[in-house]
Amino acid sequence: MMSVLVLLSLGVWLYLVLAHGRFWSSGPELPPRAPTELPDVDIIIPARDEAPTIGPVIASLAAQDYAGKFRITLVDDNSTDGTAAKAGTAPNLTILKGEPKPPGWSGKLWALSQGIAASSAPVMLFTDADIVHDPRHLSALVAGLRPGVGMVSEMVRLNCASLAERALVPAFVYFFQMLYPFARVNDPKSSVAAAAGGTVLIRRDALDRIGGIAAIRGALIDDVTLARAVKSSSAAVYLGHSGLATSIRPYPGWSDLWQMVARTAFTQLRYSTLLLLLTLAGLTLVWLVPAWAMLFAHGWTRVAGLATFALAAASYLPTLTRYRSNALWALALPLIASFYMAATLGSAMNHWFGRGARWKNRAY
């Protein structure tokens, strides 16, 4: 039975490496370049209790080297830590005090909706309150908004300083690429759609076609939900990595990253126990069976396990290179995957015991 499972795992990995949208390549990336068209852009930042990061974020946006007109709107979502006061000043900065969140809305999307209502530009940039931007970033994003493309999104470089971050953050990006191969997201003929919510540049008409941000108002995984809606409306979407934007939000400990994963993992599985069991079984086959065979099997079964493990480790190297991490972390992938599996199970247990998801002192 174990020999059959090892062969099945090897077959899965051959498919993933050879035919799954080159998910392992850790690309593409928008180069810094000037756009040929210069639409007005409204930059909207939803923020709730972001005092430690908001100052550098606003400063980086105010310093954008964009030849067109752009405005910055910070929507202070009932912060209790003086976020608005820490934002600083800029000639093109407007600070909106957010209204109380109505039932049925996620906090981030309600804040975004208020910024959108105050906006008049044909293009909007939704960005998080923990992301600092290179001065060339807005120009690069607008240049990526080619004809027919309704939305441009980027996976910004995440903070990767503590031991927990070095162990788990590159893997988070790697697993996201595996779940949503960027090449397939960017293929108009593919149904795969995804986005990374930290940086989303969207045309107003593309947003209007799906019914506005209210059409996804309750979504907790709002970035992917928005991308699916935009792509289903016959507009192309682009998803890539960013070399011009970095998250400065720290996740110093293992528990911080556990909470980040557990917050929405079961939501990703549509709160389905069957999907949870299938996911855990699939991850066991992909990550744990090869490691077991390599360590404990004999003969050709061990050889097949070693080959499978080598394929998996090699596929992780481009992501480790992007994060300037030691290649030896690839050997720890089964342990890292076990952490994510446990956090996913923890997410389901939170749901089953009525704890739900929590973010920014709000429960969903």
MARLUMLUM-892458 format. One line per field, with one value per residue: x, y, z of N, C-alpha, C, CB in turn; residue in three letters. Coordinates in steps of 0.02 Angstrom, whole numbers, m for minus. Glycine has a CB too. Layout:
! MARLUMLUM-892458
n_u = [X  ...]
n_v = [Y  ...]
n_w = [Z  ...]
ca_u = [X  ...]
ca_v = [Y  ...]
ca_w = [Z  ...]
c_u = [X  ...]
c_v = [Y  ...]
c_w = [Z  ...]
cb_u = [X  ...]
cb_v = [Y  ...]
cb_w = [Z  ...]
residu = [ALA  ...]
***
This chain:
! MARLUMLUM-892458
n_u = [41  96  193  114  57  171  209  97  110  229  184  92  179  257  161  133  254  282  165  80  56  183  201  302  398  406  366  271  355  320  412  500  436  387  217  121  0  m83  m187  m294  m273  m342  m288  m328  m333  m378  m385  m362  m320  m178  m66  75  129  76  128  256  201  108  198  278  187  150  267  270  330  247  186  57  m99  m131  m218  m225  m318  m352  m442  m497  m537  m621  m515  m423  m301  m244  m217  m247  m187  m55  m29  29  61  16  9  m88  m165  m308  m402  m523  m648  m706  m870  m980  m975  m1091  m1205  m1160  m1054  m878  m746  m636  m684  m794  m731  m657  m763  m810  m703  m704  m826  m796  m713  m664  m587  m538  m463  m416  m314  m304  m231  m141  m120  5  105  246  300  403  460  437  331  189  186  235  132  22  70  60  m73  m139  m230  m388  m359  m427  m387  m244  m137  m24  86  160  325  342  365  513  600  611  641  528  463  558  552  419  356  408  359  222  199  241  149  33  58  55  m77  m143  m86  12  28  m85  m185  m160  m193  m313  m397  m407  m496  m448  m430  m360  m296  m185  m215  m146  m100  m192  m236  m364  m481  m611  m725  m719  m743  m871  m942  m958  m1046  m998  m902  m987  m1041  m963  m966  m967  m857  m721  m601  m558  m480  m458  m591  m634  m552  m601  m731  m707  m638  m734  m819  m774  m659  m483  m363  m215  m86  56  224  298  433  442  370  342  289  280  231  257  277  319  320  285  151  90  94  24  m105  m128  m141  m243  m350  m422  m416  m510  m617  m573  m594  m728  m799  m818  m825  m797  m714  m609  m560  m522  m424  m327  m293  m242  m132  m56  m21  55  158  200  206  314  426  418  438  567  640  606  566  612  721  657  549  597  686  596  527  631  659  538  535  647  603  501  574  662  571  540  648  661  571  629  747  697  662  784  828  901  943  930  814  723  730  656  524  419  396  360  246  168  143  60  m46  m92  m132  m235  m326  m346  m411  m532  m579  m596  m706  m802  m818  m876  m797  m757  m684  m561  m512  m423  m487  m617  m749  m797]
n_v = [m60  63  77  99  222  302  299  361  487  528  536  641  747  753  797  923  994  991  1026  1116  1256  1314  1350  1354  1444  1571  1694  1805  1969  2139  2256  2408  2542  2678  2723  2723  2787  2904  2896  2977  2932  2866  2830  2717  2681  2571  2574  2513  2532  2550  2621  2596  2577  2663  2792  2783  2718  2811  2914  2852  2835  2967  3007  2958  2938  2980  3031  3070  3128  3099  3050  3027  2933  2903  2793  2796  2672  2679  2678  2648  2686  2804  2810  2898  3018  2983  2974  3078  3217  3270  3353  3299  3215  3146  3120  3012  2989  2838  2769  2679  2500  2418  2277  2123  2164  2148  2219  2280  2291  2374  2491  2516  2538  2662  2744  2727  2785  2917  2941  2992  2959  2870  2758  2656  2625  2502  2480  2408  2459  2431  2428  2482  2584  2587  2735  2717  2633  2653  2699  2586  2495  2555  2551  2415  2399  2355  2371  2293  2230  2222  2228  2241  2156  2126  2015  2073  2096  2006  2030  1962  1924  1874  1713  1630  1692  1674  1538  1513  1613  1624  1500  1519  1605  1521  1413  1484  1516  1387  1353  1448  1461  1583  1602  1542  1620  1737  1703  1732  1633  1540  1483  1508  1622  1751  1861  1970  2049  2159  2247  2312  2367  2440  2461  2581  2556  2418  2378  2430  2350  2229  2258  2343  2367  2323  2206  2103  2113  2040  1959  1871  1827  1932  1976  1870  1840  1960  1959  1846  1888  1998  1936  1847  1933  1953  2030  2039  1987  2027  1950  1959  1957  2077  2187  2310  2347  2325  2235  2294  2240  2151  1978  1912  1794  1615  1595  1708  1692  1574  1619  1705  1615  1528  1613  1623  1500  1393  1459  1471  1341  1339  1311  1175  1014  897  945  988  865  801  891  883  748  751  839  764  657  726  792  721  582  560  599  506  386  405  403  284  177  43  m14  6  83  172  242  301  383  467  530  597  682  760  825  905  985  1051  1126  1225  1309  1427  1517  1528  1589  1712  1768  1777  1674  1538  1395  1273  1272  1211  1077  1066  1067  966  976  1110  1110  1030  1116  1211  1127  1092  1218  1243  1144  1193  1311  1261  1203  1317  1371  1269  1271  1392  1506  1573  1688  1809  1978  2125  2158  2122  2007  1873]
n_w = [0  41  m58  m169  m134  m133  m268  m321  m264  m324  m456  m444  m413  m528  m617  m557  m567  m705  m773  m708  m729  m712  m578  m485  m525  m472  m528  m637  m637  m626  m717  m671  m754  m863  m891  m1045  m1053  m946  m835  m713  m543  m397  m240  m118  51  168  343  505  666  640  679  702  573  477  449  374  262  204  176  79  m25  m53  m112  m240  m404  m519  m672  m701  m625  m454  m306  m128  m18  145  239  393  492  618  713  865  907  867  730  620  661  657  524  457  345  179  22  m63  13  88  233  287  407  457  442  557  541  439  461  383  305  275  373  305  172  190  231  114  25  65  33  m105  m137  m117  m219  m385  m492  m642  m620  m485  m342  m227  m75  63  236  281  189  105  m30  m171  m257  m394  m407  m427  m560  m626  m600  m666  m796  m815  m834  m958  m1118  m1108  m988  m831  m700  m599  m495  m360  m274  m141  m70  75  252  321  435  571  651  641  533  431  418  381  300  162  121  132  24  m79  m69  m100  m233  m284  m263  m339  m484  m559  m695  m749  m692  m762  m889  m1005  m1053  m955  m811  m687  m557  m460  m333  m244  m99  m47  m144  m266  m417  m504  m635  m640  m718  m732  m601  m584  m673  m608  m512  m417  m262  m166  m211  m164  m28  93  92  160  110  19  m89  m182  m209  m270  m384  m451  m480  m565  m671  m715  m774  m899  m908  m915  m793  m702  m612  m515  m448  m338  m351  m301  m191  m18  124  288  399  546  588  717  796  807  840  790  652  643  679  571  464  511  518  397  333  339  285  154  115  105  219  226  286  217  112  191  245  126  83  186  171  41  57  145  61  m35  37  154  133  36  116  221  150  102  219  286  203  87  m46  m212  m176  m81  m164  m255  m166  m127  m251  m270  m159  m191  m307  m252  m162  m250  m323  m235  m225  m312  m248  m121  m162  m207  m84  m27  55  145  52  115  185  104  132  244  209  226  366  375  295  376  483  420  386  513  560  472  510  638  606  559  678  757  691  708  847  866  870  758  635  676  661  676  799  771  756  650]
ca_u = [0  140  225  64  51  232  205  46  139  276  145  65  233  276  111  140  315  283  103  36  65  249  189  364  447  407  360  313  363  315  472  488  435  337  159  109  m58  m77  m252  m297  m276  m358  m258  m372  m301  m418  m339  m392  m267  m116  m21  147  153  42  170  298  159  84  256  300  138  155  328  267  354  197  177  m14  m126  m153  m238  m221  m372  m346  m506  m482  m593  m634  m455  m419  m230  m219  m191  m253  m138  11  m24  68  27  38  m38  m142  m192  m372  m417  m594  m665  m752  m934  m986  m985  m1157  m1205  m1151  m993  m813  m721  m594  m723  m835  m687  m643  m822  m814  m653  m727  m881  m766  m666  m691  m538  m556  m422  m405  m266  m318  m169  m147  m89  70  147  283  305  457  432  419  283  125  197  241  65  m19  97  35  m145  m144  m299  m421  m345  m469  m359  m174  m123  44  107  216  373  320  418  545  657  616  649  463  451  603  529  351  331  418  314  155  197  248  85  m14  74  33  m150  m164  m28  5  22  m155  m223  m148  m217  m385  m435  m411  m546  m415  m426  m336  m262  m155  m252  m105  m92  m242  m251  m424  m518  m677  m777  m717  m777  m942  m973  m975  m1093  m963  m872  m1041  m1056  m924  m959  m957  m801  m662  m544  m586  m439  m473  m661  m636  m522  m647  m787  m683  m622  m796  m854  m738  m599  m423  m330  m144  m59  127  262  321  499  439  327  360  250  321  196  297  247  381  318  248  79  66  84  m32  m167  m137  m166  m305  m404  m464  m403  m572  m657  m549  m624  m801  m825  m840  m786  m772  m656  m555  m531  m488  m364  m277  m269  m200  m69  m17  6  104  215  223  221  383  474  416  470  639  672  590  553  671  721  634  502  637  712  541  516  686  648  481  558  693  562  467  624  687  520  537  709  651  539  680  792  663  664  854  830  946  913  919  744  684  730  607  457  367  379  325  179  131  120  2  m101  m118  m166  m298  m370  m363  m461  m596  m601  m622  m773  m847  m831  m909  m752  m754  m622  m553  m461  m429  m536  m684  m763  m841]
ca_v = [0  121  83  129  292  337  308  411  551  545  557  708  796  761  843  991  1026  994  1046  1155  1328  1337  1385  1356  1489  1632  1751  1859  2030  2200  2297  2480  2577  2731  2703  2764  2828  2930  2911  2996  2874  2876  2777  2709  2640  2557  2566  2507  2521  2540  2675  2582  2572  2707  2849  2766  2700  2873  2949  2819  2848  3037  3018  2921  2974  2966  3092  3089  3152  3047  3071  2975  2936  2857  2783  2775  2629  2679  2658  2669  2696  2866  2798  2958  3068  2959  2969  3134  3262  3272  3397  3262  3166  3158  3070  3004  2950  2787  2759  2611  2447  2387  2204  2092  2188  2141  2285  2308  2309  2431  2550  2528  2565  2733  2777  2725  2834  2984  2943  3007  2940  2810  2702  2659  2578  2481  2455  2399  2509  2407  2417  2540  2581  2621  2790  2697  2579  2670  2701  2517  2464  2583  2524  2347  2399  2356  2365  2229  2209  2260  2232  2221  2143  2099  1988  2114  2060  2004  2036  1897  1938  1829  1642  1605  1719  1642  1469  1504  1663  1602  1443  1547  1629  1462  1377  1526  1505  1320  1353  1492  1473  1650  1598  1527  1680  1787  1677  1747  1573  1498  1505  1522  1693  1766  1925  1980  2109  2216  2293  2298  2424  2418  2512  2593  2523  2346  2370  2443  2294  2174  2283  2381  2329  2294  2139  2053  2147  1996  1912  1876  1822  1981  1985  1817  1849  2015  1938  1800  1927  2038  1892  1818  1985  1955  2072  2003  2008  2012  1939  1946  1975  2147  2205  2381  2358  2279  2239  2303  2210  2095  1918  1892  1729  1561  1604  1762  1662  1526  1657  1730  1560  1501  1662  1614  1437  1355  1498  1451  1276  1350  1283  1107  961  851  976  987  798  789  932  853  686  770  867  708  622  767  814  677  515  555  602  442  335  419  387  219  124  8  m31  56  128  227  281  342  435  516  569  642  734  804  868  955  1032  1092  1173  1279  1349  1496  1560  1543  1638  1778  1793  1776  1627  1481  1340  1216  1273  1166  1012  1067  1076  924  1004  1173  1092  1005  1175  1238  1079  1098  1282  1235  1107  1239  1357  1225  1195  1382  1377  1220  1291  1457  1562  1609  1723  1874  2021  2195  2161  2108  1936  1857]
ca_w = [0  43  m123  m214  m115  m154  m340  m333  m246  m377  m514  m429  m417  m598  m646  m530  m593  m778  m806  m665  m739  m689  m515  m447  m555  m434  m574  m664  m597  m667  m713  m665  m819  m868  m933  m1105  m1037  m878  m805  m642  m498  m326  m197  m60  102  228  400  572  715  602  697  694  504  429  430  316  205  173  149  17  m77  m72  m150  m303  m464  m570  m710  m700  m561  m407  m239  m77  31  201  273  461  509  690  749  935  923  838  662  578  683  638  451  430  298  110  m13  m97  60  122  285  300  467  436  476  587  492  438  460  317  272  309  391  253  113  207  227  43  m8  81  m7  m174  m143  m119  m275  m451  m543  m681  m596  m412  m312  m158  m45  135  278  305  130  81  m103  m208  m296  m462  m405  m459  m633  m650  m598  m720  m858  m821  m847  m1032  m1143  m1094  m920  m786  m633  m590  m425  m347  m209  m120  m30  145  303  330  477  628  634  618  466  382  408  357  253  92  107  121  m45  m122  m70  m137  m305  m301  m264  m395  m528  m586  m768  m764  m675  m813  m953  m1011  m1069  m895  m761  m624  m543  m392  m324  m178  m80  m27  m200  m318  m460  m540  m673  m611  m757  m716  m537  m594  m709  m563  m462  m365  m207  m126  m236  m127  36  150  79  204  64  m28  m148  m230  m228  m317  m448  m484  m507  m622  m727  m741  m813  m963  m907  m896  m731  m698  m545  m517  m388  m339  m326  m286  m133  36  185  348  457  572  619  752  827  773  851  746  586  652  677  503  422  538  512  337  299  331  238  88  101  104  281  210  320  165  80  240  248  63  82  231  140  m16  81  172  4  m70  77  207  107  10  170  257  108  99  283  316  154  61  m116  m260  m143  m53  m220  m280  m116  m132  m312  m259  m112  m227  m350  m211  m135  m305  m343  m184  m227  m338  m198  m71  m192  m206  m16  m5  110  138  14  158  208  62  164  299  182  258  431  363  272  435  520  385  393  581  564  435  556  692  579  560  748  777  662  740  917  868  880  695  619  708  631  698  853  748  748  593]
c_u = [43  175  177  58  112  230  153  73  189  239  116  119  257  226  123  199  311  221  57  53  131  242  254  412  453  409  287  318  360  381  455  491  380  279  152  47  m55  m146  m245  m306  m294  m331  m299  m341  m350  m372  m378  m336  m201  m64  53  173  128  85  215  259  136  142  279  252  140  215  328  287  308  180  104  m35  m146  m169  m234  m279  m361  m414  m490  m543  m600  m574  m456  m347  m201  m190  m192  m200  m68  22  20  27  57  m13  m98  m172  m257  m382  m491  m603  m720  m816  m936  m1003  m1055  m1152  m1195  m1089  m932  m787  m681  m636  m769  m793  m671  m703  m830  m762  m673  m781  m854  m719  m702  m645  m560  m517  m411  m354  m287  m253  m176  m105  m22  120  180  300  366  426  410  359  218  132  200  172  22  5  73  m38  m157  m217  m327  m409  m385  m437  m288  m162  m54  49  168  264  352  379  447  609  665  624  583  448  495  581  464  328  346  372  243  148  199  182  31  m4  49  m43  m177  m104  m37  m4  m51  m200  m219  m170  m292  m427  m444  m463  m513  m408  m403  m305  m230  m177  m210  m96  m140  m256  m309  m455  m588  m731  m778  m752  m852  m977  m993  m1024  m1060  m936  m926  m1058  m1018  m919  m945  m896  m744  m598  m561  m546  m455  m545  m669  m608  m568  m705  m765  m670  m684  m836  m820  m682  m540  m396  m256  m125  15  158  286  392  501  393  342  313  297  284  236  252  303  380  278  173  50  51  29  m98  m181  m166  m235  m364  m450  m455  m467  m622  m638  m580  m701  m835  m850  m795  m758  m711  m597  m521  m493  m423  m310  m249  m223  m133  m25  16  63  167  242  242  292  435  476  452  545  674  664  578  618  664  695  584  539  664  657  525  569  678  591  500  603  655  530  516  649  636  514  595  698  618  589  730  761  668  734  862  876  910  898  848  701  680  677  536  405  347  340  253  137  104  58  m58  m134  m157  m233  m349  m392  m415  m530  m623  m628  m694  m822  m865  m857  m863  m744  m686  m621  m499  m475  m486  m608  m691  m810  m865]
c_v = [63  131  116  204  332  349  361  481  575  570  627  760  805  807  914  1028  1038  1027  1091  1230  1356  1377  1397  1411  1555  1694  1755  1918  2090  2239  2370  2513  2629  2708  2749  2808  2846  2947  2938  2934  2898  2816  2775  2660  2630  2543  2563  2488  2504  2594  2658  2585  2627  2766  2835  2749  2763  2911  2918  2831  2921  3050  2982  2966  2956  3031  3115  3115  3093  3079  3012  2985  2882  2853  2754  2738  2623  2654  2684  2687  2760  2858  2862  3009  3048  2959  3024  3176  3256  3315  3361  3208  3190  3102  3070  2965  2901  2785  2689  2559  2418  2311  2179  2114  2164  2211  2317  2331  2368  2495  2567  2561  2640  2773  2780  2778  2905  2993  2961  2985  2878  2748  2711  2607  2565  2452  2454  2450  2486  2399  2483  2529  2619  2678  2771  2650  2595  2672  2630  2482  2490  2558  2452  2342  2407  2354  2296  2203  2254  2272  2207  2213  2113  2069  2027  2071  2064  2008  1967  1905  1888  1756  1613  1629  1685  1570  1465  1553  1644  1544  1467  1570  1570  1423  1417  1517  1436  1318  1393  1506  1539  1648  1583  1586  1730  1765  1690  1686  1527  1527  1522  1597  1702  1835  1924  2048  2168  2268  2273  2364  2403  2476  2519  2557  2448  2333  2381  2384  2237  2196  2322  2337  2297  2223  2085  2074  2102  1952  1924  1867  1867  1987  1933  1823  1904  1995  1891  1838  1967  1993  1861  1869  1998  2005  2029  2030  1988  2003  1922  1960  2046  2151  2277  2397  2304  2290  2247  2278  2150  2038  1885  1820  1678  1571  1658  1734  1610  1563  1684  1676  1538  1549  1646  1545  1397  1392  1479  1384  1278  1315  1211  1056  912  880  978  919  782  829  903  788  702  797  813  670  661  780  761  607  511  556  536  389  344  396  314  162  92  m1  26  104  187  271  327  398  488  560  619  699  784  851  924  1008  1078  1144  1233  1328  1419  1543  1577  1594  1708  1808  1791  1731  1569  1424  1279  1215  1226  1096  1008  1072  1030  951  1069  1159  1066  1063  1203  1192  1086  1164  1280  1197  1152  1290  1325  1217  1261  1391  1331  1240  1362  1516  1603  1639  1789  1913  2092  2203  2156  2032  1926  1786]
c_w = [0  m24  m173  m199  m138  m230  m358  m318  m299  m439  m505  m438  m489  m633  m622  m561  m668  m808  m765  m669  m715  m623  m476  m469  m517  m479  m596  m616  m644  m661  m701  m733  m819  m912  m993  m1096  m963  m849  m734  m600  m428  m287  m133  m11  160  287  465  620  682  618  688  622  458  406  370  253  168  142  83  m40  m100  m116  m218  m362  m522  m606  m714  m632  m517  m340  m192  m28  83  236  342  489  585  731  820  955  892  768  620  597  663  563  422  384  229  73  m43  m53  90  173  298  365  448  477  507  534  495  441  388  280  311  322  336  194  128  205  154  9  5  42  m80  m185  m148  m178  m340  m508  m580  m660  m522  m391  m241  m129  31  172  307  247  109  8  m127  m248  m366  m465  m441  m535  m661  m651  m655  m788  m870  m837  m922  m1054  m1132  m1024  m872  m718  m634  m515  m417  m278  m188  m78  44  192  318  371  534  604  607  548  414  368  369  303  180  73  96  48  m94  m126  m106  m212  m327  m307  m324  m439  m566  m662  m788  m747  m732  m883  m959  m1025  m1009  m848  m694  m614  m471  m392  m255  m153  m60  m81  m256  m355  m505  m577  m642  m651  m746  m650  m544  m628  m664  m508  m405  m309  m164  m149  m198  m53  95  145  129  164  6  m92  m202  m254  m280  m385  m486  m516  m568  m682  m757  m781  m879  m965  m885  m830  m736  m625  m552  m449  m394  m313  m301  m227  m81  95  244  410  482  596  659  779  788  781  806  676  588  645  607  458  446  528  454  304  288  286  167  67  104  163  272  245  269  130  127  241  183  59  126  202  81  5  112  115  m28  m29  124  182  78  65  209  216  106  162  304  266  130  m14  m160  m230  m112  m109  m248  m231  m118  m194  m303  m213  m147  m274  m310  m186  m190  m326  m295  m191  m257  m288  m142  m98  m191  m136  14  56  94  102  58  187  165  93  220  274  214  327  423  340  330  477  486  388  462  589  528  477  613  669  579  631  775  753  698  811  923  878  816  681  655  671  652  750  828  739  690  602]
cb_u = [m47  193  247  m5  42  295  187  m17  174  320  89  36  290  279  40  148  377  291  65  40  11  282  141  399  429  467  408  286  429  255  514  538  427  368  95  99  m124  m32  m296  m354  m209  m435  m182  m443  m234  m467  m289  m450  m288  m130  m33  162  133  m21  212  344  98  47  314  308  67  158  387  197  428  132  204  m57  m186  m100  m309  m152  m442  m290  m554  m464  m585  m694  m392  m445  m189  m167  m233  m322  m141  22  m92  130  31  44  m2  m116  m141  m431  m376  m629  m688  m719  m993  m1039  m933  m1196  m1272  m1210  m994  m762  m680  m542  m764  m867  m622  m625  m885  m806  m586  m753  m929  m728  m631  m704  m470  m544  m353  m472  m193  m377  m108  m126  m135  62  105  348  241  495  482  478  268  100  261  290  32  m17  173  48  m180  m105  m301  m397  m268  m533  m402  m124  m176  96  121  192  445  280  391  561  652  553  672  407  462  676  521  305  362  490  316  142  257  303  62  m6  149  57  m177  m195  m19  65  68  m177  m197  m76  m201  m396  m401  m342  m598  m345  m494  m285  m312  m76  m296  m39  m18  m307  m189  m474  m524  m692  m768  m644  m748  m952  m927  m911  m1131  m1008  m827  m1104  m1039  m854  m1021  m1016  m776  m666  m531  m590  m365  m462  m705  m598  m455  m674  m815  m619  m574  m838  m858  m787  m608  m369  m364  m101  m97  161  321  275  551  415  252  433  205  339  124  342  216  394  289  269  66  118  149  m28  m165  m71  m116  m298  m375  m449  m354  m605  m647  m473  m598  m831  m882  m839  m830  m828  m674  m581  m586  m533  m381  m307  m328  m235  m82  m62  m48  73  195  171  170  396  457  342  441  651  644  531  513  680  680  603  461  696  738  478  513  754  634  421  594  744  508  432  682  706  452  537  762  610  477  717  810  589  617  879  759  972  959  969  716  716  799  622  458  393  444  362  183  176  176  21  m77  m61  m122  m286  m335  m301  m442  m589  m544  m578  m771  m815  m768  m958  m683  m806  m616  m535  m462  m442  m528  m699  m792  m802]
cb_v = [0  114  15  95  299  296  241  397  546  485  508  711  775  692  819  988  984  926  986  1131  1363  1381  1346  1289  1503  1632  1743  1883  2028  2244  2291  2512  2527  2796  2704  2719  2790  2992  2848  3048  2835  2886  2791  2686  2672  2498  2624  2452  2466  2539  2695  2514  2507  2733  2870  2709  2658  2917  2948  2744  2831  3081  2994  2892  2955  2933  3083  3030  3199  2992  3102  2977  2927  2880  2736  2836  2560  2636  2683  2613  2637  2896  2744  2989  3077  2889  2973  3108  3335  3200  3433  3231  3151  3162  3084  2968  2998  2720  2769  2611  2391  2409  2176  2105  2266  2098  2280  2257  2249  2423  2537  2463  2528  2744  2743  2655  2828  2997  2875  3081  2930  2822  2698  2647  2607  2427  2497  2329  2529  2341  2389  2552  2610  2571  2845  2663  2560  2738  2739  2477  2479  2661  2526  2310  2457  2296  2383  2178  2214  2226  2191  2274  2096  2155  1910  2175  2088  1941  2068  1864  2008  1835  1601  1627  1794  1641  1435  1509  1731  1583  1393  1605  1677  1416  1363  1600  1511  1269  1383  1559  1414  1692  1543  1464  1712  1806  1600  1798  1535  1492  1451  1487  1728  1712  1985  1974  2092  2193  2295  2269  2447  2387  2491  2669  2538  2321  2419  2506  2268  2145  2227  2434  2373  2338  2134  2045  2186  1954  1920  1825  1746  2048  1981  1747  1864  2076  1903  1748  1974  2076  1837  1791  2050  1970  2132  2007  1977  2068  1881  1989  1926  2191  2196  2419  2357  2290  2176  2378  2188  2119  1869  1938  1735  1493  1620  1818  1632  1490  1714  1755  1501  1486  1732  1668  1395  1341  1573  1445  1224  1324  1326  1095  924  837  1046  1005  746  807  1003  841  643  820  923  661  609  833  873  670  495  612  660  420  338  493  431  226  152  m62  m92  21  91  199  235  299  404  479  522  603  702  763  826  922  994  1047  1138  1249  1313  1494  1525  1479  1618  1770  1753  1847  1600  1459  1320  1215  1344  1162  995  1126  1064  852  1017  1216  1040  960  1229  1252  1007  1095  1338  1199  1044  1275  1378  1156  1169  1440  1361  1151  1282  1457  1537  1664  1733  1867  2014  2241  2225  2145  1905  1866]
cb_w = [61  99  m149  m206  m39  m135  m375  m291  m178  m395  m527  m358  m373  m634  m627  m454  m577  m806  m826  m593  m705  m743  m473  m452  m626  m387  m636  m731  m557  m645  m777  m616  m878  m896  m891  m1167  m1054  m876  m805  m629  m498  m315  m183  m82  127  216  403  573  764  527  768  722  475  459  488  333  227  225  200  29  m51  m9  m110  m314  m480  m539  m780  m720  m573  m398  m240  m40  m3  251  232  507  477  705  712  979  901  882  628  584  759  666  419  394  323  78  m67  m161  116  72  351  242  525  439  426  642  503  376  489  276  267  267  453  230  89  278  266  7  16  156  m1  m193  m84  m54  m282  m457  m511  m754  m634  m375  m315  m156  m66  154  333  342  71  124  m135  m254  m300  m495  m335  m433  m650  m606  m530  m718  m858  m759  m808  m1062  m1218  m1142  m904  m777  m583  m622  m395  m356  m214  m79  m39  158  368  260  505  673  695  666  465  409  475  414  268  81  164  169  m59  m94  2  m116  m317  m248  m199  m368  m579  m568  m797  m727  m610  m815  m959  m1066  m1124  m861  m751  m621  m555  m367  m332  m181  m25  m5  m226  m287  m503  m491  m749  m609  m831  m714  m485  m637  m763  m531  m433  m336  m165  m131  m310  m157  49  160  7  260  41  5  m130  m198  m167  m290  m435  m435  m453  m603  m705  m684  m773  m1018  m858  m951  m668  m731  m509  m571  m376  m297  m380  m346  m153  58  194  357  437  628  564  809  895  802  924  741  559  721  727  475  424  611  504  287  340  400  249  88  150  38  308  133  371  114  56  310  259  4  105  300  116  m59  132  213  m48  m91  117  261  53  m39  218  270  37  86  337  359  94  96  m128  m321  m90  m11  m276  m292  m47  m135  m371  m229  m52  m268  m386  m151  m104  m365  m347  m115  m265  m400  m168  m51  m264  m227  27  11  126  206  m42  215  205  m8  192  344  107  266  472  310  216  477  524  312  383  633  536  369  582  716  508  527  792  751  587  740  958  920  903  694  542  783  553  638  891  681  812  524]
residu = [MET  MET  SER  VAL  LEU  VAL  LEU  LEU  SER  LEU  GLY  VAL  TRP  LEU  TYR  LEU  VAL  LEU  ALA  HIS  GLY  ARG  PHE  TRP  SER  SER  GLY  PRO  GLU  LEU  PRO  PRO  ARG  ALA  PRO  THR  GLU  LEU  PRO  ASP  VAL  ASP  ILE  ILE  ILE  PRO  ALA  ARG  ASP  GLU  ALA  PRO  THR  ILE  GLY  PRO  VAL  ILE  ALA  SER  LEU  ALA  ALA  GLN  ASP  TYR  ALA  GLY  LYS  PHE  ARG  ILE  THR  LEU  VAL  ASP  ASP  ASN  SER  THR  ASP  GLY  THR  ALA  ALA  LYS  ALA  GLY  THR  ALA  PRO  ASN  LEU  THR  ILE  LEU  LYS  GLY  GLU  PRO  LYS  PRO  PRO  GLY  TRP  SER  GLY  LYS  LEU  TRP  ALA  LEU  SER  GLN  GLY  ILE  ALA  ALA  SER  SER  ALA  PRO  VAL  MET  LEU  PHE  THR  ASP  ALA  ASP  ILE  VAL  HIS  ASP  PRO  ARG  HIS  LEU  SER  ALA  LEU  VAL  ALA  GLY  LEU  ARG  PRO  GLY  VAL  GLY  MET  VAL  SER  GLU  MET  VAL  ARG  LEU  ASN  CYS  ALA  SER  LEU  ALA  GLU  ARG  ALA  LEU  VAL  PRO  ALA  PHE  VAL  TYR  PHE  PHE  GLN  MET  LEU  TYR  PRO  PHE  ALA  ARG  VAL  ASN  ASP  PRO  LYS  SER  SER  VAL  ALA  ALA  ALA  ALA  GLY  GLY  THR  VAL  LEU  ILE  ARG  ARG  ASP  ALA  LEU  ASP  ARG  ILE  GLY  GLY  ILE  ALA  ALA  ILE  ARG  GLY  ALA  LEU  ILE  ASP  ASP  VAL  THR  LEU  ALA  ARG  ALA  VAL  LYS  SER  SER  SER  ALA  ALA  VAL  TYR  LEU  GLY  HIS  SER  GLY  LEU  ALA  THR  SER  ILE  ARG  PRO  TYR  PRO  GLY  TRP  SER  ASP  LEU  TRP  GLN  MET  VAL  ALA  ARG  THR  ALA  PHE  THR  GLN  LEU  ARG  TYR  SER  THR  LEU  LEU  LEU  LEU  LEU  THR  LEU  ALA  GLY  LEU  THR  LEU  VAL  TRP  LEU  VAL  PRO  ALA  TRP  ALA  MET  LEU  PHE  ALA  HIS  GLY  TRP  THR  ARG  VAL  ALA  GLY  LEU  ALA  THR  PHE  ALA  LEU  ALA  ALA  ALA  SER  TYR  LEU  PRO  THR  LEU  THR  ARG  TYR  ARG  SER  ASN  ALA  LEU  TRP  ALA  LEU  ALA  LEU  PRO  LEU  ILE  ALA  SER  PHE  TYR  MET  ALA  ALA  THR  LEU  GLY  SER  ALA  MET  ASN  HIS  TRP  PHE  GLY  ARG  GLY  ALA  ARG  TRP  LYS  ASN  ARG  ALA  TYR]
***
